[in-house]
Amino acid sequence: MLRIITERDEARAELRRICERTHTEGVANKEATVREVLQTVARQGDRAVLAYTAEFDGQTLTADQLRVSGSELDAAYQQVSKDLLAAIQRAARQIEAFHRQRVPKSWVQFGDRDVVLGKRYTAVDRAGLYVPGGRAAYPSTVLMNAIPAKVAGVGRTVMVTPPGPGGVMNPAVLVAAQEAGVQEIYRVGGAQAIAALAYGTETIPKVDVITGPGNIYVTLAKRLVYGTVGIDSLAGPSEVLVIADRSANPVHVAADLLAQAEHDPMAAAILITPDLDLAKRTVECVMAQLEGHPRRIDTEKSIAHYGAAIVVSSLEEAAELSNEFAPEHLELEVDEPWALVEHIRHAGAIFLGHSTPEAVGDYLAGPNHTLPTSGSARYASALGVETFMKHSSIISYSAAALAEVADAVEILAEAEGLPSHANSVRLRRDAAL
């Protein structure tokens, strides 16, 4: 049952509890397991990857079966419907068009006395893309990770994803990977996949950046290898917060809450509204839509443990609570969403109006659906082209320009007790005199 909360302090406490839901007692034990996996893969390479795949995924493979073959990739196109292929291709076009608008541009600025300053953006050489499996297949995750890497100009994209029964891969995932330009695909998941990407094995290449969501073991592995490689973020369970007023349709609000709850038993689905009647009707609609739901058990767990309908005094108060929670997905199902969005400071993605369900952002709109979770939208952003790029500073001084600043540089260097720094400038200035 979706619980209705009307007291402000209780609402704040509940939002804090939901935001911190991944800070469980079992994390320490899981982290010890992940450390062991990382260390063993770093030492033993393919042998460890295969052993952990057998242990954790129940799939017995050989080293030459790790990489998905060209014949499997070709066959995948014959195993998906024409409608699904068309939808994947349409989504790929939309996502690519959006991300091409976000490519950072290198720049230089020419100042006085031949001083040139700037930034030069370049892509990483190799990117590792993690695509989760288990509860469902996620071709959309493939597109959202691989296309920004391609747009950024990454030279080599390597995808890992857990194998299905008998090592069989989901054909929609394989088709999406090919449509997005992925060059190599390996049937391995979990912490062992992150280890293989971070350290390299005989078969799986070491990469520079690892992106993509996964379970707690994948997330812990990404956290532990950060520094050896770059990562996009530490993704937690999915979450949606819907701010709605009396103009919202409770049937639609309920559907949007369930669209997040069905992801995972730890997904969060929250409604904040100044309309008590809407809250009550939404609760009724949630219960009605759960009847016969194919994923009812997991969805009910999510709603029961991490769902809430919070009643507030105004939309401004709703925005304030939302900013404190900093949701991954925020829907503004209100009469004037463009006015309310001015009060929003922290959210991974914002969906405005009654005709913009979060699902359109998951699949087709274009902006990335790999978003900050668990309150990290206060300081983090969606995965994008920038995730796969880095910038180098550009600095050029003429002899005259160096002479003009030499005294200041020498003073600062000597104040820090670094005489060779000062001397490197003094020698050049004196030689130019």
C-alpha positions as CSV (number, residue, x, y, z in Angstrom):
1,M,0.0,0.0,0.0
2,L,1.2,3.5,-0.9
3,R,1.2,5.4,2.4
4,I,-0.2,8.9,2.7
5,I,1.8,11.3,4.8
6,T,0.4,14.7,5.8
7,E,2.9,15.9,8.5
8,R,5.9,17.9,7.3
9,D,8.4,16.5,9.8
10,E,7.3,12.9,9.1
11,A,7.6,13.6,5.4
12,R,11.1,14.9,5.7
13,A,12.1,11.9,7.8
14,E,10.6,9.5,5.3
15,L,12.4,11.1,2.4
16,R,15.7,10.9,4.2
17,R,15.1,7.2,5.0
18,I,14.3,6.5,1.3
19,C,17.3,8.5,0.1
20,E,19.6,6.5,2.4
21,R,18.1,3.1,1.6
22,T,21.2,1.7,0.0
23,H,23.3,2.3,3.2
24,T,22.6,-1.2,4.5
25,E,24.5,-3.3,7.1
26,G,25.3,-5.9,4.4
27,V,27.4,-3.4,2.3
28,A,30.6,-4.1,4.4
29,N,30.4,-7.9,3.7
30,K,29.7,-7.3,0.0
31,E,32.6,-4.9,-0.2
32,A,34.9,-7.6,1.1
33,T,33.7,-10.0,-1.5
34,V,34.2,-7.4,-4.2
35,R,37.7,-6.6,-3.1
36,E,38.6,-10.3,-3.4
37,V,37.1,-10.5,-6.9
38,L,39.0,-7.5,-8.0
39,Q,42.3,-8.7,-6.7
40,T,41.9,-12.2,-8.0
41,V,40.9,-11.0,-11.5
42,A,43.9,-8.6,-11.5
43,R,46.2,-11.5,-10.7
44,Q,44.6,-14.4,-12.7
45,G,42.9,-12.7,-15.6
46,D,40.6,-14.9,-17.7
47,R,40.9,-17.8,-15.3
48,A,39.3,-15.8,-12.5
49,V,36.7,-14.2,-14.8
50,L,35.5,-17.7,-15.9
51,A,35.6,-19.1,-12.4
52,Y,33.4,-16.2,-11.0
53,T,31.0,-16.4,-13.9
54,A,30.5,-20.1,-13.1
55,E,30.1,-19.3,-9.4
56,F,27.9,-16.2,-9.5
57,D,26.0,-16.6,-12.8
58,G,26.0,-20.4,-13.0
59,Q,27.4,-20.3,-16.6
60,T,30.4,-22.5,-17.5
61,L,32.3,-20.9,-20.3
62,T,35.7,-21.1,-21.9
63,A,38.0,-18.2,-22.7
64,D,37.2,-18.3,-26.4
65,Q,33.5,-18.1,-25.6
66,L,33.8,-14.8,-23.7
67,R,33.6,-12.6,-26.8
68,V,30.4,-12.6,-28.7
69,S,31.1,-13.8,-32.2
70,G,30.2,-12.1,-35.5
71,S,27.8,-14.9,-36.4
72,E,25.9,-14.3,-33.1
73,L,25.7,-10.6,-33.9
74,D,24.4,-11.3,-37.4
75,A,21.9,-13.8,-36.1
76,A,20.5,-11.3,-33.6
77,Y,19.0,-9.2,-36.4
78,Q,17.0,-12.2,-37.5
79,Q,15.7,-12.7,-33.9
80,V,14.1,-9.3,-33.3
81,S,10.9,-8.1,-34.9
82,K,10.9,-5.4,-37.6
83,D,9.0,-3.1,-35.2
84,L,11.6,-3.5,-32.4
85,L,14.4,-2.9,-34.8
86,A,12.7,0.2,-36.1
87,A,12.2,1.5,-32.5
88,I,15.8,0.8,-31.6
89,Q,17.0,2.7,-34.7
90,R,14.6,5.6,-34.1
91,A,15.8,5.9,-30.4
92,A,19.4,5.7,-31.6
93,R,18.9,8.7,-34.0
94,Q,17.2,10.8,-31.3
95,I,19.9,10.0,-28.7
96,E,22.7,10.8,-31.2
97,A,21.1,14.0,-32.4
98,F,20.8,15.3,-28.8
99,H,24.3,14.3,-27.7
100,R,25.9,15.9,-30.8
101,Q,24.7,19.2,-29.5
102,R,26.7,18.7,-26.3
103,V,30.2,18.0,-27.6
104,P,32.6,20.4,-25.9
105,K,34.6,22.6,-28.2
106,S,38.3,23.2,-27.9
107,W,39.1,27.0,-27.7
108,V,42.1,29.4,-27.5
109,Q,42.2,33.0,-26.5
110,F,44.9,35.4,-27.7
111,G,45.7,38.0,-25.1
112,D,48.2,40.9,-24.9
113,R,51.9,40.4,-25.5
114,D,51.4,37.0,-27.3
115,V,49.8,35.2,-24.4
116,V,47.7,32.3,-25.6
117,L,45.4,30.4,-23.2
118,G,42.8,27.7,-23.9
119,K,41.4,24.2,-23.5
120,R,41.8,21.2,-25.8
121,Y,39.2,18.5,-25.5
122,T,40.0,14.9,-26.5
123,A,38.2,11.6,-26.1
124,V,39.6,8.7,-24.0
125,D,41.1,5.9,-26.1
126,R,39.0,3.0,-24.7
127,A,35.6,3.0,-22.9
128,G,34.0,0.1,-21.1
129,L,30.2,-0.1,-21.1
130,Y,28.4,-2.2,-18.5
131,V,24.9,-3.3,-19.4
132,P,23.0,-5.1,-16.6
133,G,21.0,-8.3,-17.1
134,G,19.2,-10.5,-14.7
135,R,15.8,-9.0,-14.1
136,A,15.4,-7.8,-17.7
137,A,17.2,-7.0,-20.9
138,Y,18.1,-3.4,-21.4
139,P,18.8,-2.3,-25.1
140,S,18.0,1.2,-24.0
141,T,20.9,1.2,-21.6
142,V,23.2,0.1,-24.4
143,L,22.1,3.1,-26.5
144,M,22.4,5.6,-23.7
145,N,26.0,4.5,-22.9
146,A,27.4,3.6,-26.3
147,I,26.1,6.6,-28.4
148,P,27.7,9.3,-26.3
149,A,31.0,7.4,-26.4
150,K,30.7,7.2,-30.2
151,V,29.8,10.9,-30.5
152,A,32.8,11.8,-28.2
153,G,35.1,10.0,-30.6
154,V,36.2,7.2,-28.4
155,G,38.5,4.9,-30.4
156,R,37.5,1.6,-28.9
157,T,34.2,0.7,-27.1
158,V,34.0,-2.5,-25.2
159,M,30.7,-3.8,-23.8
160,V,30.2,-6.3,-21.0
161,T,26.9,-7.9,-20.0
162,P,25.9,-11.0,-18.0
163,P,25.2,-14.1,-20.1
164,G,21.8,-15.7,-20.1
165,P,21.1,-19.4,-19.7
166,G,23.5,-21.5,-21.7
167,G,25.6,-18.3,-22.4
168,V,22.9,-17.0,-24.8
169,M,22.8,-13.3,-25.2
170,N,19.6,-11.2,-25.6
171,P,19.2,-10.4,-29.3
172,A,17.7,-6.9,-28.7
173,V,20.8,-6.0,-26.6
174,L,23.1,-7.3,-29.4
175,V,21.2,-5.4,-32.1
176,A,21.2,-2.2,-30.0
177,A,25.0,-2.5,-29.5
178,Q,25.6,-2.8,-33.2
179,E,23.3,0.1,-34.0
180,A,25.2,2.2,-31.4
181,G,28.6,1.3,-32.9
182,V,29.9,-1.0,-30.1
183,Q,33.0,-2.8,-31.4
184,E,33.4,-5.6,-28.9
185,I,31.0,-7.4,-26.7
186,Y,31.8,-9.9,-23.9
187,R,29.5,-12.2,-22.0
188,V,30.5,-11.4,-18.5
189,G,28.8,-9.5,-15.7
190,G,29.1,-8.6,-12.0
191,A,32.2,-7.4,-10.2
192,Q,34.4,-9.7,-12.3
193,A,33.3,-7.7,-15.4
194,I,34.3,-4.4,-13.8
195,A,37.6,-5.9,-12.7
196,A,38.3,-7.2,-16.3
197,L,37.7,-3.7,-17.7
198,A,39.7,-2.0,-15.1
199,Y,42.8,-4.2,-15.2
200,G,42.5,-6.1,-18.5
201,T,42.8,-9.9,-19.0
202,E,44.2,-12.0,-21.8
203,T,40.9,-11.6,-23.6
204,I,39.2,-8.5,-22.3
205,P,41.1,-5.2,-22.9
206,K,41.8,-2.6,-20.1
207,V,39.8,0.6,-20.6
208,D,40.1,4.2,-19.5
209,V,36.5,4.9,-18.4
210,I,33.7,2.5,-17.2
211,T,30.1,3.6,-17.4
212,G,26.7,1.9,-16.9
213,P,24.5,0.9,-14.0
214,G,24.5,-2.4,-12.1
215,N,23.7,-4.1,-8.9
216,I,25.4,-3.4,-5.5
217,Y,28.4,-5.6,-6.4
218,V,28.9,-3.7,-9.7
219,T,28.5,-0.3,-7.9
220,L,31.0,-1.3,-5.2
221,A,33.4,-2.6,-7.8
222,K,33.2,0.7,-9.8
223,R,33.9,2.7,-6.6
224,L,36.9,0.5,-5.7
225,V,38.5,0.7,-9.2
226,Y,38.0,4.5,-9.5
227,G,41.4,6.0,-9.8
228,T,42.7,3.1,-11.9
229,V,40.0,4.1,-14.4
230,G,37.4,6.8,-14.6
231,I,33.8,6.1,-13.9
232,D,30.5,7.8,-14.7
233,S,28.8,7.6,-11.3
234,L,27.8,5.2,-8.5
235,A,24.2,4.4,-9.5
236,G,21.7,3.2,-6.9
237,P,18.2,1.9,-7.3
238,S,15.9,3.9,-9.6
239,E,13.6,6.6,-8.2
240,V,10.9,9.0,-9.4
241,L,9.3,11.9,-7.6
242,V,6.1,13.3,-9.0
243,I,4.8,16.8,-8.1
244,A,1.2,17.0,-9.0
245,D,-1.7,19.4,-8.5
246,R,-5.5,18.9,-9.0
247,S,-5.1,19.2,-12.7
248,A,-3.2,15.8,-12.8
249,N,-4.9,12.6,-13.7
250,P,-4.5,10.1,-10.8
251,V,-4.5,7.2,-13.3
252,H,-1.5,8.7,-15.0
253,V,0.3,9.5,-11.8
254,A,-0.2,6.0,-10.5
255,A,1.1,4.6,-13.8
256,D,4.2,6.7,-13.5
257,L,4.9,5.7,-9.9
258,L,4.6,2.0,-10.9
259,A,6.8,2.5,-13.9
260,Q,9.7,3.1,-11.4
261,A,8.5,0.6,-8.8
262,E,8.6,-2.3,-11.3
263,H,12.3,-1.8,-11.8
264,D,13.4,-3.2,-8.5
265,P,12.2,-3.9,-5.0
266,M,14.4,-1.1,-3.8
267,A,13.1,1.5,-6.4
268,A,11.5,4.5,-4.9
269,A,8.2,6.0,-6.1
270,I,7.0,9.3,-4.4
271,L,4.1,11.6,-5.0
272,I,4.1,15.1,-3.5
273,T,0.9,17.1,-3.9
274,P,-1.1,19.9,-2.2
275,D,-4.3,18.0,-3.0
276,L,-5.3,15.4,-0.5
277,D,-8.1,14.1,-2.8
278,L,-5.5,13.5,-5.6
279,A,-3.3,11.6,-3.1
280,K,-6.2,9.3,-2.1
281,R,-7.3,8.7,-5.7
282,T,-3.7,8.0,-6.7
283,V,-3.4,5.3,-4.0
284,E,-6.6,3.7,-5.2
285,C,-5.3,3.7,-8.8
286,V,-2.0,2.2,-7.8
287,M,-3.8,-0.7,-6.1
288,A,-6.0,-1.2,-9.2
289,Q,-3.1,-1.2,-11.6
290,L,-1.2,-3.7,-9.5
291,E,-3.9,-6.3,-10.2
292,G,-2.5,-8.8,-12.6
293,H,0.8,-6.9,-12.9
294,P,3.4,-9.3,-14.4
295,R,6.0,-8.0,-11.9
296,R,3.7,-7.6,-9.0
297,I,5.8,-9.0,-6.2
298,D,8.8,-6.8,-6.8
299,T,6.6,-3.8,-7.6
300,E,4.5,-4.2,-4.4
301,K,7.7,-4.5,-2.3
302,S,9.0,-1.2,-3.8
303,I,5.7,0.6,-3.2
304,A,5.4,-0.8,0.3
305,H,8.9,0.0,1.5
306,Y,10.0,3.0,-0.6
307,G,6.7,4.6,-1.8
308,A,4.9,7.5,-0.4
309,A,2.2,10.1,-1.1
310,I,3.1,13.3,0.7
311,V,0.5,16.0,1.1
312,V,1.8,19.6,1.4
313,S,0.4,23.1,1.7
314,S,1.6,24.4,-1.6
315,L,3.6,23.6,-4.8
316,E,6.4,25.8,-3.4
317,E,6.6,23.5,-0.4
318,A,6.6,20.5,-2.8
319,A,9.5,22.0,-4.7
320,E,11.4,22.6,-1.4
321,L,11.0,18.9,-0.4
322,S,11.9,17.8,-3.9
323,N,15.1,19.8,-3.8
324,E,16.1,18.2,-0.4
325,F,15.5,14.7,-1.9
326,A,17.2,15.6,-5.3
327,P,15.5,12.9,-7.2
328,E,16.8,11.0,-10.2
329,H,13.6,11.6,-12.1
330,L,11.3,14.5,-11.4
331,E,7.9,14.8,-13.0
332,L,6.0,18.1,-12.8
333,E,2.4,17.1,-13.5
334,V,0.9,20.5,-12.7
335,D,-1.1,23.1,-14.5
336,E,1.9,25.4,-15.0
337,P,5.1,23.3,-15.1
338,W,7.3,26.0,-16.6
339,A,6.6,28.3,-13.7
340,L,7.2,25.5,-11.1
341,V,10.5,24.5,-12.8
342,E,12.0,27.8,-11.7
343,H,11.9,26.6,-8.1
344,I,13.7,23.3,-8.9
345,R,17.4,23.2,-8.2
346,H,18.3,19.5,-7.9
347,A,17.1,16.7,-10.2
348,G,18.7,14.3,-12.6
349,A,16.0,14.8,-15.3
350,I,12.9,17.0,-15.2
351,F,9.7,16.0,-17.1
352,L,7.3,18.9,-17.6
353,G,3.6,18.6,-18.2
354,H,0.9,16.0,-18.2
355,S,2.0,14.5,-21.6
356,T,5.6,13.8,-20.6
357,P,5.9,10.5,-18.7
358,E,9.3,9.6,-17.5
359,A,9.2,6.5,-19.8
360,V,9.7,8.7,-22.9
361,G,13.0,9.8,-21.4
362,D,14.0,6.2,-20.6
363,Y,13.8,5.3,-24.3
364,L,13.4,7.9,-27.0
365,A,13.6,11.6,-26.1
366,G,17.3,11.9,-26.5
367,P,18.7,13.1,-23.1
368,N,20.5,10.4,-21.3
369,H,18.7,8.1,-18.8
370,T,21.8,7.2,-16.9
371,L,21.3,9.7,-14.0
372,P,22.5,10.5,-10.5
373,T,20.6,8.7,-7.8
374,S,20.3,8.7,-3.9
375,G,20.5,12.5,-3.6
376,S,23.6,12.8,-5.8
377,A,21.7,15.1,-8.2
378,R,22.7,17.8,-5.7
379,Y,26.2,17.7,-7.3
380,A,26.2,15.3,-10.2
381,S,24.7,15.2,-13.7
382,A,23.6,12.8,-16.3
383,L,26.0,10.7,-18.3
384,G,26.9,12.5,-21.5
385,V,29.6,13.1,-24.1
386,E,31.7,14.8,-21.5
387,T,31.9,11.5,-19.5
388,F,34.1,10.1,-22.3
389,M,36.3,13.2,-22.8
390,K,38.9,15.1,-20.9
391,H,40.5,18.5,-21.5
392,S,44.1,19.7,-21.5
393,S,45.0,23.3,-20.7
394,I,46.7,25.3,-23.5
395,I,49.3,27.9,-22.3
396,S,51.8,29.8,-24.5
397,Y,53.9,32.8,-23.5
398,S,56.2,34.8,-25.7
399,A,59.6,35.9,-24.3
400,A,58.2,39.4,-23.8
401,A,55.1,38.1,-22.0
402,L,57.2,35.9,-19.7
403,A,59.5,38.8,-18.8
404,E,56.5,40.8,-17.7
405,V,55.3,38.2,-15.2
406,A,58.7,36.8,-14.2
407,D,59.1,38.9,-11.0
408,A,55.7,37.8,-9.7
409,V,56.3,34.1,-10.5
410,E,59.7,34.2,-8.8
411,I,58.2,35.8,-5.7
412,L,55.5,33.2,-5.4
413,A,57.9,30.3,-6.0
414,E,60.4,31.5,-3.4
415,A,57.5,32.0,-0.9
416,E,56.7,28.3,-1.4
417,G,60.3,27.3,-1.0
418,L,60.7,26.1,-4.6
419,P,63.9,27.8,-5.9
420,S,64.1,25.8,-9.1
421,H,60.7,27.0,-10.0
422,A,61.9,30.6,-9.7
423,N,65.2,29.8,-11.5
424,S,63.4,28.3,-14.5
425,V,61.7,31.7,-15.1
426,R,64.8,33.8,-14.1
427,L,67.1,32.0,-16.6
428,R,64.7,32.6,-19.5
429,R,64.1,36.2,-18.5
430,D,67.9,37.0,-18.2
431,A,68.7,35.2,-21.5
432,A,66.2,37.5,-23.2
433,L,67.6,40.7,-21.9
